[in-house]
């Protein structure tokens, strides 16, 4: 391996890790698709590796596992939040209004507004439905608990995805 080859390899791996870490930190923002960013970064790395030196069957297996983790992690957040809120007998209409408030707040304002708008939307929908702020607050508390668990699970999945890429790149 020449010096320029070594430099380009280090540059590729450094940029790959940087974008993966951006995806990992982005998981703190509900609307940011951090796991997809990590996966897309892995895909670009794989395509570059295929064009340079090829990819072994073991590396393709690692990529397949990373892909399955991305898919599972992208679905799990909605399941966990909905499960916690449904345990409080919150109807799907209120849950959907909470999600919509978060998405609209994130798109038209900032992700921070989206973070605040989602539970506020659920609280508003539940308060209008029941006219009881205590029950509406309990529903919102369940939403926030589910959201916190979701962040922890998605960050754990993201760390595993990055760890699998590290095995691929550095072993």
MODELLER restraints for C-alpha pairs under 7 A, 6 or more apart:
rsr = mdl.restraints
at = mdl.atoms
rsr.add(forms.Gaussian(group=physical.xy_distance, feature=features.Distance(at['CA:16:A'], at['CA:41:A']), mean=6.12, stdev=0.5))
rsr.add(forms.Gaussian(group=physical.xy_distance, feature=features.Distance(at['CA:16:A'], at['CA:45:A']), mean=6.87, stdev=0.5))
rsr.add(forms.Gaussian(group=physical.xy_distance, feature=features.Distance(at['CA:19:A'], at['CA:41:A']), mean=6.56, stdev=0.5))
rsr.add(forms.Gaussian(group=physical.xy_distance, feature=features.Distance(at['CA:20:A'], at['CA:37:A']), mean=6.80, stdev=0.5))
rsr.add(forms.Gaussian(group=physical.xy_distance, feature=features.Distance(at['CA:20:A'], at['CA:38:A']), mean=4.64, stdev=0.5))
rsr.add(forms.Gaussian(group=physical.xy_distance, feature=features.Distance(at['CA:20:A'], at['CA:41:A']), mean=6.45, stdev=0.5))
rsr.add(forms.Gaussian(group=physical.xy_distance, feature=features.Distance(at['CA:20:A'], at['CA:162:A']), mean=6.92, stdev=0.5))
rsr.add(forms.Gaussian(group=physical.xy_distance, feature=features.Distance(at['CA:23:A'], at['CA:34:A']), mean=3.99, stdev=0.5))
rsr.add(forms.Gaussian(group=physical.xy_distance, feature=features.Distance(at['CA:23:A'], at['CA:35:A']), mean=6.24, stdev=0.5))
rsr.add(forms.Gaussian(group=physical.xy_distance, feature=features.Distance(at['CA:23:A'], at['CA:37:A']), mean=5.16, stdev=0.5))
rsr.add(forms.Gaussian(group=physical.xy_distance, feature=features.Distance(at['CA:23:A'], at['CA:38:A']), mean=5.40, stdev=0.5))
rsr.add(forms.Gaussian(group=physical.xy_distance, feature=features.Distance(at['CA:24:A'], at['CA:34:A']), mean=5.68, stdev=0.5))
rsr.add(forms.Gaussian(group=physical.xy_distance, feature=features.Distance(at['CA:24:A'], at['CA:155:A']), mean=6.50, stdev=0.5))
rsr.add(forms.Gaussian(group=physical.xy_distance, feature=features.Distance(at['CA:24:A'], at['CA:158:A']), mean=5.99, stdev=0.5))
rsr.add(forms.Gaussian(group=physical.xy_distance, feature=features.Distance(at['CA:26:A'], at['CA:32:A']), mean=5.85, stdev=0.5))
rsr.add(forms.Gaussian(group=physical.xy_distance, feature=features.Distance(at['CA:26:A'], at['CA:34:A']), mean=5.14, stdev=0.5))
rsr.add(forms.Gaussian(group=physical.xy_distance, feature=features.Distance(at['CA:27:A'], at['CA:33:A']), mean=6.94, stdev=0.5))
rsr.add(forms.Gaussian(group=physical.xy_distance, feature=features.Distance(at['CA:27:A'], at['CA:34:A']), mean=4.95, stdev=0.5))
rsr.add(forms.Gaussian(group=physical.xy_distance, feature=features.Distance(at['CA:27:A'], at['CA:151:A']), mean=6.80, stdev=0.5))
rsr.add(forms.Gaussian(group=physical.xy_distance, feature=features.Distance(at['CA:27:A'], at['CA:155:A']), mean=6.61, stdev=0.5))
rsr.add(forms.Gaussian(group=physical.xy_distance, feature=features.Distance(at['CA:28:A'], at['CA:151:A']), mean=6.60, stdev=0.5))
rsr.add(forms.Gaussian(group=physical.xy_distance, feature=features.Distance(at['CA:29:A'], at['CA:111:A']), mean=6.46, stdev=0.5))
rsr.add(forms.Gaussian(group=physical.xy_distance, feature=features.Distance(at['CA:30:A'], at['CA:115:A']), mean=6.66, stdev=0.5))
rsr.add(forms.Gaussian(group=physical.xy_distance, feature=features.Distance(at['CA:31:A'], at['CA:103:A']), mean=6.84, stdev=0.5))
rsr.add(forms.Gaussian(group=physical.xy_distance, feature=features.Distance(at['CA:31:A'], at['CA:106:A']), mean=6.98, stdev=0.5))
rsr.add(forms.Gaussian(group=physical.xy_distance, feature=features.Distance(at['CA:31:A'], at['CA:111:A']), mean=6.98, stdev=0.5))
rsr.add(forms.Gaussian(group=physical.xy_distance, feature=features.Distance(at['CA:35:A'], at['CA:70:A']), mean=5.54, stdev=0.5))
rsr.add(forms.Gaussian(group=physical.xy_distance, feature=features.Distance(at['CA:35:A'], at['CA:158:A']), mean=6.08, stdev=0.5))
rsr.add(forms.Gaussian(group=physical.xy_distance, feature=features.Distance(at['CA:36:A'], at['CA:70:A']), mean=6.36, stdev=0.5))
rsr.add(forms.Gaussian(group=physical.xy_distance, feature=features.Distance(at['CA:39:A'], at['CA:66:A']), mean=6.90, stdev=0.5))
rsr.add(forms.Gaussian(group=physical.xy_distance, feature=features.Distance(at['CA:39:A'], at['CA:67:A']), mean=6.61, stdev=0.5))
rsr.add(forms.Gaussian(group=physical.xy_distance, feature=features.Distance(at['CA:39:A'], at['CA:70:A']), mean=6.57, stdev=0.5))
rsr.add(forms.Gaussian(group=physical.xy_distance, feature=features.Distance(at['CA:49:A'], at['CA:55:A']), mean=6.38, stdev=0.5))
rsr.add(forms.Gaussian(group=physical.xy_distance, feature=features.Distance(at['CA:59:A'], at['CA:168:A']), mean=5.92, stdev=0.5))
rsr.add(forms.Gaussian(group=physical.xy_distance, feature=features.Distance(at['CA:62:A'], at['CA:164:A']), mean=6.42, stdev=0.5))
rsr.add(forms.Gaussian(group=physical.xy_distance, feature=features.Distance(at['CA:66:A'], at['CA:161:A']), mean=5.40, stdev=0.5))
rsr.add(forms.Gaussian(group=physical.xy_distance, feature=features.Distance(at['CA:69:A'], at['CA:157:A']), mean=6.62, stdev=0.5))
rsr.add(forms.Gaussian(group=physical.xy_distance, feature=features.Distance(at['CA:73:A'], at['CA:154:A']), mean=5.76, stdev=0.5))
rsr.add(forms.Gaussian(group=physical.xy_distance, feature=features.Distance(at['CA:73:A'], at['CA:157:A']), mean=6.59, stdev=0.5))
rsr.add(forms.Gaussian(group=physical.xy_distance, feature=features.Distance(at['CA:77:A'], at['CA:150:A']), mean=5.09, stdev=0.5))
rsr.add(forms.Gaussian(group=physical.xy_distance, feature=features.Distance(at['CA:80:A'], at['CA:146:A']), mean=5.69, stdev=0.5))
rsr.add(forms.Gaussian(group=physical.xy_distance, feature=features.Distance(at['CA:80:A'], at['CA:150:A']), mean=6.40, stdev=0.5))
rsr.add(forms.Gaussian(group=physical.xy_distance, feature=features.Distance(at['CA:81:A'], at['CA:143:A']), mean=5.82, stdev=0.5))
rsr.add(forms.Gaussian(group=physical.xy_distance, feature=features.Distance(at['CA:81:A'], at['CA:146:A']), mean=4.34, stdev=0.5))
rsr.add(forms.Gaussian(group=physical.xy_distance, feature=features.Distance(at['CA:81:A'], at['CA:147:A']), mean=5.72, stdev=0.5))
rsr.add(forms.Gaussian(group=physical.xy_distance, feature=features.Distance(at['CA:84:A'], at['CA:142:A']), mean=5.48, stdev=0.5))
rsr.add(forms.Gaussian(group=physical.xy_distance, feature=features.Distance(at['CA:84:A'], at['CA:143:A']), mean=6.43, stdev=0.5))
rsr.add(forms.Gaussian(group=physical.xy_distance, feature=features.Distance(at['CA:84:A'], at['CA:146:A']), mean=5.60, stdev=0.5))
rsr.add(forms.Gaussian(group=physical.xy_distance, feature=features.Distance(at['CA:85:A'], at['CA:139:A']), mean=6.06, stdev=0.5))
rsr.add(forms.Gaussian(group=physical.xy_distance, feature=features.Distance(at['CA:85:A'], at['CA:142:A']), mean=5.31, stdev=0.5))
rsr.add(forms.Gaussian(group=physical.xy_distance, feature=features.Distance(at['CA:85:A'], at['CA:143:A']), mean=5.54, stdev=0.5))
rsr.add(forms.Gaussian(group=physical.xy_distance, feature=features.Distance(at['CA:88:A'], at['CA:139:A']), mean=6.12, stdev=0.5))
rsr.add(forms.Gaussian(group=physical.xy_distance, feature=features.Distance(at['CA:90:A'], at['CA:139:A']), mean=6.90, stdev=0.5))
rsr.add(forms.Gaussian(group=physical.xy_distance, feature=features.Distance(at['CA:94:A'], at['CA:122:A']), mean=5.71, stdev=0.5))
rsr.add(forms.Gaussian(group=physical.xy_distance, feature=features.Distance(at['CA:94:A'], at['CA:125:A']), mean=5.39, stdev=0.5))
rsr.add(forms.Gaussian(group=physical.xy_distance, feature=features.Distance(at['CA:94:A'], at['CA:126:A']), mean=6.36, stdev=0.5))
rsr.add(forms.Gaussian(group=physical.xy_distance, feature=features.Distance(at['CA:95:A'], at['CA:122:A']), mean=6.21, stdev=0.5))
rsr.add(forms.Gaussian(group=physical.xy_distance, feature=features.Distance(at['CA:97:A'], at['CA:121:A']), mean=6.07, stdev=0.5))
rsr.add(forms.Gaussian(group=physical.xy_distance, feature=features.Distance(at['CA:97:A'], at['CA:122:A']), mean=6.28, stdev=0.5))
rsr.add(forms.Gaussian(group=physical.xy_distance, feature=features.Distance(at['CA:97:A'], at['CA:125:A']), mean=6.99, stdev=0.5))
rsr.add(forms.Gaussian(group=physical.xy_distance, feature=features.Distance(at['CA:98:A'], at['CA:118:A']), mean=4.58, stdev=0.5))
rsr.add(forms.Gaussian(group=physical.xy_distance, feature=features.Distance(at['CA:98:A'], at['CA:119:A']), mean=6.00, stdev=0.5))
rsr.add(forms.Gaussian(group=physical.xy_distance, feature=features.Distance(at['CA:98:A'], at['CA:121:A']), mean=4.47, stdev=0.5))
rsr.add(forms.Gaussian(group=physical.xy_distance, feature=features.Distance(at['CA:98:A'], at['CA:122:A']), mean=4.29, stdev=0.5))
rsr.add(forms.Gaussian(group=physical.xy_distance, feature=features.Distance(at['CA:99:A'], at['CA:118:A']), mean=5.64, stdev=0.5))
rsr.add(forms.Gaussian(group=physical.xy_distance, feature=features.Distance(at['CA:101:A'], at['CA:114:A']), mean=6.99, stdev=0.5))
rsr.add(forms.Gaussian(group=physical.xy_distance, feature=features.Distance(at['CA:101:A'], at['CA:117:A']), mean=5.33, stdev=0.5))
rsr.add(forms.Gaussian(group=physical.xy_distance, feature=features.Distance(at['CA:101:A'], at['CA:118:A']), mean=5.03, stdev=0.5))
rsr.add(forms.Gaussian(group=physical.xy_distance, feature=features.Distance(at['CA:101:A'], at['CA:121:A']), mean=5.45, stdev=0.5))
rsr.add(forms.Gaussian(group=physical.xy_distance, feature=features.Distance(at['CA:102:A'], at['CA:114:A']), mean=4.16, stdev=0.5))
rsr.add(forms.Gaussian(group=physical.xy_distance, feature=features.Distance(at['CA:102:A'], at['CA:115:A']), mean=6.11, stdev=0.5))
rsr.add(forms.Gaussian(group=physical.xy_distance, feature=features.Distance(at['CA:102:A'], at['CA:117:A']), mean=4.95, stdev=0.5))
rsr.add(forms.Gaussian(group=physical.xy_distance, feature=features.Distance(at['CA:102:A'], at['CA:118:A']), mean=3.96, stdev=0.5))
rsr.add(forms.Gaussian(group=physical.xy_distance, feature=features.Distance(at['CA:103:A'], at['CA:114:A']), mean=6.09, stdev=0.5))
rsr.add(forms.Gaussian(group=physical.xy_distance, feature=features.Distance(at['CA:104:A'], at['CA:114:A']), mean=6.95, stdev=0.5))
rsr.add(forms.Gaussian(group=physical.xy_distance, feature=features.Distance(at['CA:105:A'], at['CA:113:A']), mean=5.36, stdev=0.5))
rsr.add(forms.Gaussian(group=physical.xy_distance, feature=features.Distance(at['CA:105:A'], at['CA:114:A']), mean=4.19, stdev=0.5))
rsr.add(forms.Gaussian(group=physical.xy_distance, feature=features.Distance(at['CA:105:A'], at['CA:117:A']), mean=6.01, stdev=0.5))
rsr.add(forms.Gaussian(group=physical.xy_distance, feature=features.Distance(at['CA:106:A'], at['CA:113:A']), mean=6.02, stdev=0.5))
rsr.add(forms.Gaussian(group=physical.xy_distance, feature=features.Distance(at['CA:106:A'], at['CA:114:A']), mean=4.16, stdev=0.5))
rsr.add(forms.Gaussian(group=physical.xy_distance, feature=features.Distance(at['CA:119:A'], at['CA:140:A']), mean=5.72, stdev=0.5))
rsr.add(forms.Gaussian(group=physical.xy_distance, feature=features.Distance(at['CA:119:A'], at['CA:143:A']), mean=6.78, stdev=0.5))
rsr.add(forms.Gaussian(group=physical.xy_distance, feature=features.Distance(at['CA:122:A'], at['CA:140:A']), mean=6.37, stdev=0.5))
rsr.add(forms.Gaussian(group=physical.xy_distance, feature=features.Distance(at['CA:123:A'], at['CA:136:A']), mean=5.22, stdev=0.5))
rsr.add(forms.Gaussian(group=physical.xy_distance, feature=features.Distance(at['CA:123:A'], at['CA:137:A']), mean=6.32, stdev=0.5))
rsr.add(forms.Gaussian(group=physical.xy_distance, feature=features.Distance(at['CA:123:A'], at['CA:140:A']), mean=5.69, stdev=0.5))
rsr.add(forms.Gaussian(group=physical.xy_distance, feature=features.Distance(at['CA:126:A'], at['CA:136:A']), mean=5.03, stdev=0.5))
rsr.add(forms.Gaussian(group=physical.xy_distance, feature=features.Distance(at['CA:127:A'], at['CA:133:A']), mean=5.74, stdev=0.5))
rsr.add(forms.Gaussian(group=physical.xy_distance, feature=features.Distance(at['CA:127:A'], at['CA:136:A']), mean=5.28, stdev=0.5))
